[in-house]
Amino acid sequence: MLPKNSLTGIYKSFFQGIRESSVGRKLIIIIGIKLIIIFLVLKLFFFKDYLNSRFDNDKAKSQHVIERLTTNKSVK
């Protein structure tokens, strides 16, 4: 494992390079926008509100989550 000073140096060097580079800054902005769009699309279309659509109260929701997390599904 790298010493703390090495990690700090790598971090500072990386962000100094991005700050000084106009292309690097544009690429980081484009990547950020793409990630936001991807996560919004995934949330809207693929991760429906499963608990609110199937359960009426918080107790039923929490019971379902606990049951799903603690049930042992062994592969035979």
N, C-alpha and C positions, 0 to 999 in steps of 0.2 A: 504494500500500500504506500502511496506517495505521502510524503510529509505535508503538513498543513500549509507550509509556505509554498510548496510546489503547486498545490491546488489553487491557492490564492493567486499565484503568478499566472497560471494558465487562464483562470477566470478573467483577471484584469487584462491580459494580453488579448484574449478573444474579444471582449467587449470594446477594447480600445480599437481594434481592427475594424469592428463593425461601425463604430462611431466615425472613424475617419474615412470609411469607404461609402460612397454614395450608392454603389451597386449593392453592397451588403445590406445597407439600410433598407433599400427597396425590396430586396429579397425577403428580409425578415418581416416586413409589412405584408407582403403578398402571402407568405406562409401563415402569418397570424390570421389574415382575412379568410384564407382557405380553411383553416382549422375551425374558425367560428362558424362558417357556413356548413361545413361537414357535420359538426356536432348539432347544430340547429336542425338540419335535415334528419339526422338520425333520431333525435329526440321527437320530432313531430311525426315521423312516418313509421318508425320501427319500435319505439318504446312507448307504447300506449299506456294509459293510466290504468294499469292492471288492478291494483288494490281498490281504488275508488269505484271501479266499475263492477266489482264482484262482492264487495263487503260494505255494510252500512255504517259500522261504527269502528272506532279505534281499537277496541278490545278484540274484535273479530280479525282485524287486519294484523295486529301484533301476534295473535295466536297462529294465524296462517304462516307468518314469517318465521316464527320460532319452530313450528312444525316442519317447514321446508328446510331450515338450516340444521335441525338436529336429527332428521330422519336418515337412517343408514341405508343407503341404496347399494348393496353389495352386488357385484357383477358375478354371474354364475357361468 
